Amino acid sequence: MTINPTDVEARPSPRSKGLASDSIGLLSMVSLGLASVAPAYSITVTLGLVVLSVGHLAPAALLIGFVPILCTAYAFRELNRVMPDCGTNFVWITRSFGPWLGWIFGNWIPQVATVIAMTALAQVGAINLLSLLGLSGLAAQTLPVTCLGAALIALVTAVGYRGVQLSAAVQTAMVALQLAALIGFGIAAVARHGASAPSPAWLNPFGFHGSGPFAESVLLCLFIYWGWDAALTVNEESRDRTRAPGRAAVISTLVLLSTYLFTAVAALSFAGTGARGLGLGNPHNASDVLTTLAPAALGGPLAKVVQLAVTLSAVAALLTCIVSTARPNVSVAVHGALPKTFARVHPRFHTPTVATVFTGVLSVALLAGLSYAAPSFLSDAVLSIGLLVCAYYGATAFACVWHFRGELRTSARTLVFQGVLPFAGGLMMLAAFARSTVDMIQPGYGSTSIGGVGGVFLLGVGSIVLGLLVTAVIRLRFPDFFRHGRRTVTDLIVTED
């Protein structure tokens, strides 16, 4: 019997992606998961908005918003244990629900959400960096901000291209500074508690009045936890790839919860919920809480450290987005649902080449286009990310339940971690998605509206509808995957050596 070389190339072995196996450990993966969330940036731009919705119950909203995230993290952990492929959502959803849903919910939606987030992160990083350097005048101008934002994307693309170990080392340093700045701010704010002493009532999940503010605040909280799943996209490059990435995901979410709760309680204790001055209920403070409060809580020099942490938070998240977006594209190409060129890996650095550069170029193009076409359009695009996150997190949670459906009666642990918790997470994500669509369709939601329909709704739901059209085109280009996708991902899943 003879073997056709072209057949071997078309059916690569599970270990043929060329990524650097056994190169990063648990700490590095936790750092990647935390960096992707951008904790310093996320809490400073979200906490004020949550306070405007629910006042002193903001910590309770953070706690409740964490519940579906933790349930979903367990779904990711269990799926990674049996299918540790860098395609993550794409592979898992395809295996459970077929190629169509796998391509839309496992590839298209996460990619769109990440690229939109990268444009916002580049803009925020550029504005904060210019302000930190004393160039506030330039920070208010579109051209300098866009150019510097593009330069930041180019920088993180180069680092991501160079290797996952370098990326992880840079991330660990930047995450350490972020956590140190948040903890330092929190300690100083609690010590001074100018407004009031911390109260257990702030954590009361039953203290909300009305479903509207409650739902809005929880949706905001879901956004600030998003990104921890980046830790799993490097599963094929990690040590103990069936267990360590899942542990990193769960650890990342728990670190985020504790950090956010401490920071929120400290900020409320120091500034209160008043609508004037430094109060967190002041709309002028809502979009930049930490840099507003830091000078009063820490003093001028240390306040600069907080501002630097917010800047590096955005840059670190940019780097993680590059890393976590390129690797799934490699997997999608290997499984036959993208051109093979996306599966190329550098022979020396063992990193995706075309996929990494493509992500960087696409992000720069989107940043330039949205910045000049309609700046308010970019802010609405960022708001639509929450809808996309609910969609693909929920789909992954349900994929976990469906994949393990035949094993749920084998033990109590299996029932809880592969059934009950993922199913609860999926239901909560589905509820958040439904609530989001109802709120976002209103013309007053966000900065733009078209024909009486909110621009955020059009961008979020429009992205999903566009995904259906793109998937239809992809199906014509790669018919074999859409005929045999479930079997393909089963055959090519990476296993332990």
C-alpha positions as CSV (number, residue, x, y, z in Angstrom):
1,M,0.0,0.0,0.0
2,T,1.3,3.5,-0.9
3,I,0.5,6.8,0.9
4,N,-0.2,9.8,-1.2
5,P,1.8,12.8,0.2
6,T,-1.1,15.2,-0.5
7,D,-3.4,13.1,1.6
8,V,-0.9,13.3,4.5
9,E,-0.8,17.0,4.2
10,A,-4.6,17.3,4.0
11,R,-5.0,15.2,7.2
12,P,-2.3,16.4,9.6
13,S,-1.7,14.6,12.8
14,P,-3.0,16.0,16.0
15,R,0.4,17.3,17.0
16,S,1.4,18.9,13.7
17,K,0.4,22.5,14.3
18,G,4.0,23.4,15.1
19,L,3.3,25.5,18.2
20,A,5.9,25.4,21.0
21,S,4.6,22.6,23.3
22,D,5.4,22.5,27.0
23,S,6.7,26.1,26.9
24,I,4.5,28.0,29.5
25,G,3.3,27.1,33.0
26,L,0.3,27.8,35.1
27,L,1.4,31.2,36.3
28,S,2.0,32.4,32.7
29,M,-1.5,31.2,31.7
30,V,-3.1,32.9,34.6
31,S,-1.3,36.1,33.6
32,L,-2.5,35.8,30.1
33,G,-6.1,35.3,31.3
34,L,-5.9,38.3,33.6
35,A,-4.1,40.5,31.1
36,S,-6.8,39.9,28.5
37,V,-9.4,41.2,30.9
38,A,-7.4,44.4,31.5
39,P,-8.4,44.7,35.2
40,A,-7.2,48.2,35.9
41,Y,-8.8,49.6,32.7
42,S,-12.0,47.6,33.1
43,I,-12.7,48.6,36.6
44,T,-11.9,52.3,36.1
45,V,-14.2,52.6,33.1
46,T,-17.1,50.4,34.5
47,L,-17.3,51.0,38.2
48,G,-18.8,54.5,37.9
49,L,-21.4,53.3,35.4
50,V,-22.4,50.5,37.8
51,V,-22.7,53.0,40.7
52,L,-24.9,55.2,38.5
53,S,-27.2,52.2,38.1
54,V,-27.4,50.7,41.6
55,G,-25.5,53.1,43.9
56,H,-23.8,51.5,46.9
57,L,-24.9,48.0,45.7
58,A,-22.2,48.0,43.0
59,P,-20.1,45.4,44.9
60,A,-23.2,43.1,45.0
61,A,-23.6,43.6,41.3
62,L,-20.0,42.6,40.8
63,L,-20.6,39.5,42.9
64,I,-23.8,38.5,41.0
65,G,-22.2,39.2,37.6
66,F,-19.4,36.8,38.6
67,V,-21.8,33.8,39.0
68,P,-22.4,33.0,35.3
69,I,-18.7,33.7,34.6
70,L,-17.6,31.1,37.1
71,C,-20.2,28.6,35.8
72,T,-18.9,29.2,32.3
73,A,-15.3,28.9,33.4
74,Y,-16.0,25.4,34.7
75,A,-17.5,24.5,31.3
76,F,-14.3,25.7,29.6
77,R,-12.2,23.7,32.1
78,E,-14.1,20.4,31.5
79,L,-14.1,20.8,27.7
80,N,-10.4,21.5,27.7
81,R,-9.7,18.5,29.8
82,V,-11.0,16.2,27.0
83,M,-10.3,18.4,23.9
84,P,-7.2,20.5,24.6
85,D,-7.1,22.2,21.2
86,C,-6.1,25.8,20.6
87,G,-9.3,26.3,18.6
88,T,-11.2,26.1,22.0
89,N,-14.8,27.3,21.3
90,F,-14.6,26.5,17.6
91,V,-13.6,22.9,18.2
92,W,-15.9,22.3,21.2
93,I,-19.0,23.8,19.7
94,T,-18.4,22.1,16.3
95,R,-18.0,18.7,18.1
96,S,-21.2,19.2,20.0
97,F,-23.5,21.1,17.6
98,G,-22.0,20.8,14.2
99,P,-19.9,23.0,11.8
100,W,-22.4,25.8,11.2
101,L,-22.8,26.7,14.9
102,G,-19.1,25.9,15.5
103,W,-18.0,28.4,12.9
104,I,-20.5,31.2,13.9
105,F,-20.4,30.9,17.7
106,G,-17.0,29.4,18.1
107,N,-15.0,31.4,15.6
108,W,-16.8,34.4,14.0
109,I,-18.4,35.9,17.1
110,P,-15.3,35.6,19.4
111,Q,-13.1,37.0,16.6
112,V,-15.4,40.0,16.0
113,A,-15.7,40.8,19.7
114,T,-11.9,40.6,20.1
115,V,-11.0,42.8,17.1
116,I,-13.6,45.5,18.2
117,A,-12.1,45.4,21.7
118,M,-8.6,45.8,20.3
119,T,-9.6,49.1,18.5
120,A,-11.0,50.4,21.8
121,L,-7.9,49.3,23.8
122,A,-5.5,50.8,21.3
123,Q,-7.4,54.1,21.6
124,V,-7.5,54.1,25.4
125,G,-3.9,53.1,25.6
126,A,-2.8,55.9,23.3
127,I,-4.9,58.5,25.1
128,N,-3.6,57.5,28.5
129,L,0.0,57.3,27.3
130,L,-0.2,60.8,25.8
131,S,-1.8,62.2,29.0
132,L,0.8,60.5,31.1
133,L,3.6,62.1,29.1
134,G,2.0,65.5,29.6
135,L,0.6,65.8,26.0
136,S,-3.0,66.2,26.9
137,G,-3.6,68.5,23.9
138,L,-2.6,65.6,21.5
139,A,-4.7,63.2,23.5
140,A,-7.7,65.2,22.4
141,Q,-7.0,64.9,18.7
142,T,-8.0,62.1,16.5
143,L,-4.9,61.8,14.3
144,P,-2.3,61.5,17.0
145,V,-4.4,59.1,19.0
146,T,-5.1,56.9,16.0
147,C,-1.4,56.9,14.9
148,L,-0.2,56.0,18.4
149,G,-2.9,53.4,18.7
150,A,-1.8,51.8,15.5
151,A,1.8,51.9,16.7
152,L,0.8,50.1,19.9
153,I,-1.0,47.4,17.9
154,A,2.1,47.0,15.7
155,L,4.3,46.7,18.8
156,V,2.2,44.0,20.5
157,T,1.9,42.2,17.1
158,A,5.7,42.1,16.9
159,V,5.9,40.7,20.5
160,G,3.2,38.2,19.8
161,Y,5.0,37.1,16.6
162,R,8.3,36.7,18.5
163,G,7.1,33.9,20.8
164,V,4.6,32.9,23.5
165,Q,7.2,32.8,26.2
166,L,8.2,36.4,25.6
167,S,4.5,37.4,25.5
168,A,3.8,35.6,28.8
169,A,6.8,37.2,30.5
170,V,5.7,40.7,29.4
171,Q,2.2,40.0,30.5
172,T,3.2,38.8,33.9
173,A,5.2,42.0,34.6
174,M,2.3,44.2,33.4
175,V,-0.3,42.3,35.3
176,A,1.8,42.4,38.5
177,L,1.9,46.2,38.2
178,Q,-1.8,46.4,37.6
179,L,-2.6,44.4,40.7
180,A,-0.1,46.2,42.8
181,A,-1.6,49.6,41.7
182,L,-5.2,48.4,42.4
183,I,-4.3,47.0,45.8
184,G,-2.3,50.0,46.8
185,F,-5.1,52.3,45.8
186,G,-7.6,50.2,47.7
187,I,-5.5,50.2,50.9
188,A,-5.1,53.9,50.8
189,A,-8.8,54.5,50.1
190,V,-10.0,52.2,52.8
191,A,-7.6,53.8,55.3
192,R,-9.0,57.2,54.6
193,H,-12.7,56.3,53.9
194,G,-13.7,59.9,53.6
195,A,-17.3,59.1,52.8
196,S,-18.2,56.1,55.0
197,A,-16.9,52.9,56.4
198,P,-17.3,49.8,54.4
199,S,-20.6,48.0,55.0
200,P,-21.7,44.4,54.5
201,A,-24.9,45.8,53.1
202,W,-23.0,46.7,49.9
203,L,-22.7,43.0,49.2
204,N,-26.3,42.2,49.7
205,P,-27.6,40.4,46.5
206,F,-31.2,40.9,47.6
207,G,-31.0,44.7,48.1
208,F,-31.8,45.7,44.5
209,H,-35.0,47.7,43.8
210,G,-36.3,47.1,40.3
211,S,-35.1,44.7,37.6
212,G,-34.0,47.3,35.1
213,P,-31.1,48.8,37.1
214,F,-30.2,45.3,38.4
215,A,-30.0,43.8,34.9
216,E,-28.1,46.8,33.5
217,S,-25.5,46.7,36.3
218,V,-25.0,42.9,35.9
219,L,-24.5,43.2,32.2
220,L,-21.8,45.8,32.8
221,C,-20.2,43.4,35.2
222,L,-20.2,40.6,32.7
223,F,-18.2,42.8,30.4
224,I,-15.4,43.5,32.9
225,Y,-14.9,39.8,33.5
226,W,-14.7,38.9,29.8
227,G,-11.4,37.7,28.5
228,W,-10.1,35.1,31.0
229,D,-10.7,32.4,28.4
230,A,-7.5,33.6,26.6
231,A,-5.6,31.3,29.0
232,L,-7.0,28.3,27.1
233,T,-6.0,29.4,23.6
234,V,-2.4,28.5,24.5
235,N,-3.3,25.1,25.8
236,E,-1.2,23.3,23.2
237,E,1.8,25.3,24.3
238,S,1.3,24.7,28.0
239,R,2.6,22.1,30.4
240,D,0.0,19.6,31.5
241,R,-2.3,20.9,28.7
242,T,-5.4,18.9,29.7
243,R,-5.5,20.3,33.3
244,A,-3.4,23.5,33.7
245,P,-5.3,25.7,31.2
246,G,-8.6,25.0,32.8
247,R,-7.2,25.7,36.2
248,A,-5.8,28.9,35.0
249,A,-9.2,30.0,33.7
250,V,-10.9,29.3,37.0
251,I,-8.0,31.0,39.0
252,S,-8.1,34.0,36.8
253,T,-11.8,34.6,37.4
254,L,-11.4,34.2,41.2
255,V,-8.5,36.7,41.2
256,L,-10.6,39.1,39.2
257,L,-13.5,38.8,41.6
258,S,-11.4,39.5,44.7
259,T,-9.6,42.4,43.1
260,Y,-12.7,44.0,41.8
261,L,-14.6,43.6,45.0
262,F,-11.8,45.1,47.1
263,T,-11.3,48.0,44.7
264,A,-15.1,48.8,44.5
265,V,-15.5,48.7,48.3
266,A,-12.5,50.9,48.8
267,A,-13.6,53.4,46.2
268,L,-17.1,53.6,47.7
269,S,-15.7,54.0,51.1
270,F,-13.5,56.8,50.0
271,A,-15.7,58.7,47.6
272,G,-19.3,57.6,48.3
273,T,-22.1,57.7,45.7
274,G,-22.6,61.4,45.6
275,A,-23.4,63.2,42.4
276,R,-20.8,66.0,43.0
277,G,-17.1,66.3,43.4
278,L,-15.3,62.9,43.7
279,G,-18.5,61.0,44.3
280,L,-18.9,57.9,42.2
281,G,-22.4,59.0,41.3
282,N,-21.0,62.0,39.5
283,P,-21.4,61.3,35.7
284,H,-18.2,63.2,35.0
285,N,-16.3,60.6,36.9
286,A,-18.1,57.5,35.6
287,S,-15.7,56.8,32.7
288,D,-12.4,57.2,34.6
289,V,-12.9,56.4,38.3
290,L,-9.4,55.4,39.3
291,T,-7.4,58.2,37.7
292,T,-10.0,60.6,39.1
293,L,-9.8,59.3,42.7
294,A,-6.1,58.4,42.8
295,P,-4.6,61.9,43.3
296,A,-6.8,62.5,46.4
297,A,-6.3,59.0,47.8
298,L,-2.6,58.5,47.0
299,G,-1.1,61.9,46.2
300,G,0.3,63.1,42.9
301,P,3.4,60.9,42.4
302,L,1.6,57.6,43.3
303,A,-1.4,58.7,41.3
304,K,0.8,58.6,38.2
305,V,1.5,54.9,39.0
306,V,-2.2,54.2,38.9
307,Q,-2.5,56.0,35.5
308,L,0.5,54.0,34.2
309,A,-1.2,50.8,35.4
310,V,-4.4,51.8,33.4
311,T,-2.2,52.5,30.4
312,L,-0.3,49.2,30.6
313,S,-3.6,47.4,31.3
314,A,-4.8,48.4,27.8
315,V,-1.5,47.5,26.2
316,A,-1.4,44.1,28.0
317,A,-4.9,43.3,26.9
318,L,-3.9,44.2,23.3
319,L,-1.0,41.8,23.4
320,T,-3.2,39.0,24.8
321,C,-5.8,39.7,22.1
322,I,-3.1,39.2,19.5
323,V,-2.0,35.9,21.1
324,S,-5.5,34.6,21.8
325,T,-6.9,35.4,18.3
326,A,-4.1,34.1,16.2
327,R,-4.1,30.6,17.7
328,P,-7.7,29.7,17.1
329,N,-7.2,30.8,13.5
330,V,-4.4,28.3,13.2
331,S,-6.7,25.6,14.5
332,V,-9.6,26.6,12.2
333,A,-7.2,26.4,9.2
334,V,-5.8,23.0,10.3
335,H,-9.4,21.7,10.6
336,G,-10.1,22.8,7.0
337,A,-12.4,25.8,7.6
338,L,-9.9,28.6,6.6
339,P,-7.2,28.9,4.0
340,K,-4.1,26.8,4.9
341,T,-2.0,29.9,5.0
342,F,-3.5,30.7,8.4
343,A,-2.0,27.5,9.8
344,R,1.6,28.6,9.1
345,V,3.8,28.6,12.1
346,H,7.3,30.2,12.4
347,P,10.0,27.5,12.3
348,R,12.1,29.2,15.0
349,F,9.6,31.1,17.2
350,H,6.8,28.4,16.9
351,T,4.2,31.1,16.7
352,P,1.4,31.7,14.1
353,T,2.8,34.0,11.4
354,V,0.0,34.9,9.0
355,A,-2.7,34.7,11.6
356,T,-0.8,37.0,14.0
357,V,0.0,39.6,11.3
358,F,-3.6,39.4,9.9
359,T,-5.1,40.2,13.3
360,G,-2.8,43.2,13.8
361,V,-3.5,44.6,10.3
362,L,-7.2,44.1,10.6
363,S,-7.3,45.8,14.0
364,V,-5.3,48.8,12.6
365,A,-7.7,49.1,9.7
366,L,-10.8,48.9,11.9
367,L,-9.3,51.5,14.3
368,A,-8.6,53.9,11.5
369,G,-11.9,53.4,9.8
370,L,-14.1,53.8,12.9
371,S,-12.0,56.7,14.3
372,Y,-12.5,58.8,11.2
373,A,-15.9,57.6,9.9
374,A,-17.8,58.2,13.2
375,P,-16.0,58.3,16.6
376,S,-19.4,57.7,18.4
377,F,-19.7,54.5,16.2
378,L,-16.6,53.1,18.0
379,S,-18.1,53.6,21.4
380,D,-21.3,51.8,20.3
381,A,-19.2,49.0,18.9
382,V,-17.6,48.5,22.3
383,L,-21.0,48.4,24.0
384,S,-22.1,45.7,21.6
385,I,-19.3,43.4,22.8
386,G,-21.4,42.4,25.8
387,L,-24.1,40.9,23.5
388,L,-21.4,38.9,21.6
389,V,-19.8,37.7,24.7
390,C,-23.1,36.4,26.1
391,A,-23.7,34.6,22.8
392,Y,-20.4,32.6,22.6
393,Y,-20.0,32.0,26.3
394,G,-23.5,30.7,26.5
395,A,-23.0,28.4,23.4
396,T,-19.9,27.0,24.9
397,A,-21.6,26.3,28.3
398,F,-24.4,24.4,26.5
399,A,-21.8,22.6,24.4
400,C,-20.3,21.3,27.6
401,V,-23.6,19.9,28.8
402,W,-24.4,18.3,25.5
403,H,-20.9,16.8,25.1
404,F,-21.0,15.1,28.5
405,R,-24.7,14.3,28.5
406,G,-24.1,10.5,28.5
407,E,-21.8,10.7,31.6
408,L,-23.7,13.0,33.9
409,R,-25.1,10.1,36.0
410,T,-21.7,8.5,36.6
411,S,-20.7,10.6,39.6
412,A,-21.8,13.6,41.6
413,R,-18.7,15.5,40.5
414,T,-19.5,14.9,36.8
415,L,-23.1,16.0,37.3
416,V,-22.1,19.2,39.0
417,F,-19.1,20.4,37.0
418,Q,-20.1,19.0,33.6
419,G,-23.9,19.4,33.9
420,V,-25.4,21.6,36.5
421,L,-22.9,24.5,36.6
422,P,-22.4,24.8,32.8
423,F,-26.2,24.6,32.2
424,A,-26.8,27.3,34.8
425,G,-24.1,29.4,33.2
426,G,-25.6,28.9,29.8
427,L,-29.1,29.8,31.0
428,M,-27.8,33.0,32.7
429,M,-25.9,34.0,29.5
430,L,-29.0,33.4,27.4
431,A,-31.0,35.5,29.8
432,A,-28.4,38.3,29.7
433,F,-28.4,38.1,25.9
434,A,-32.2,38.4,25.7
435,R,-32.2,41.3,28.2
436,S,-29.4,43.0,26.2
437,T,-31.3,42.8,23.0
438,V,-34.4,44.4,24.6
439,D,-32.4,47.2,26.1
440,M,-30.2,47.8,23.1
441,I,-32.9,48.1,20.5
442,Q,-34.1,51.4,22.0
443,P,-32.8,54.4,20.0
444,G,-31.5,56.1,23.2
445,Y,-29.2,53.2,24.0
446,G,-25.7,54.3,23.1
447,S,-24.6,57.2,20.9
448,T,-26.2,56.4,17.6
449,S,-29.5,55.1,16.1
450,I,-30.7,54.3,12.7
451,G,-34.4,54.3,11.8
452,G,-35.4,54.4,15.5
453,V,-33.3,51.3,16.3
454,G,-30.3,51.7,18.6
455,G,-26.9,51.5,16.9
456,V,-25.6,49.2,19.6
457,F,-28.3,46.7,18.7
458,L,-27.6,47.0,15.0
459,L,-23.9,46.4,15.6
460,G,-24.3,43.5,18.0
461,V,-27.2,41.6,16.3
462,G,-25.9,42.8,12.9
463,S,-22.5,41.1,13.5
464,I,-24.3,37.8,14.2
465,V,-26.5,38.1,11.1
466,L,-23.4,39.0,9.1
467,G,-21.8,35.9,10.5
468,L,-24.5,33.8,9.0
469,L,-23.8,35.3,5.6
470,V,-20.0,34.8,6.0
471,T,-20.5,31.2,7.1
472,A,-22.6,30.6,4.0
473,V,-19.7,31.8,1.8
474,I,-17.2,29.8,3.8
475,R,-19.3,26.7,3.3
476,L,-19.0,27.1,-0.4
477,R,-15.2,27.5,-0.1
478,F,-14.7,24.6,2.3
479,P,-17.5,22.1,1.7
480,D,-15.6,19.2,3.2
481,F,-15.5,20.8,6.6
482,F,-19.2,21.5,6.6
483,R,-20.0,17.9,5.6
484,H,-17.6,16.2,7.9
485,G,-16.7,18.9,10.5
486,R,-17.6,16.8,13.6
487,R,-15.5,13.9,12.5
488,T,-12.6,16.2,11.5
489,V,-12.3,18.0,14.8
490,T,-12.6,14.6,16.6
491,D,-9.7,13.1,14.5
492,L,-7.4,16.2,14.9
493,I,-7.8,17.0,18.6
494,V,-4.5,17.3,20.4
495,T,-4.0,14.7,23.1
496,E,-1.4,14.2,25.8
497,D,2.0,12.9,24.7
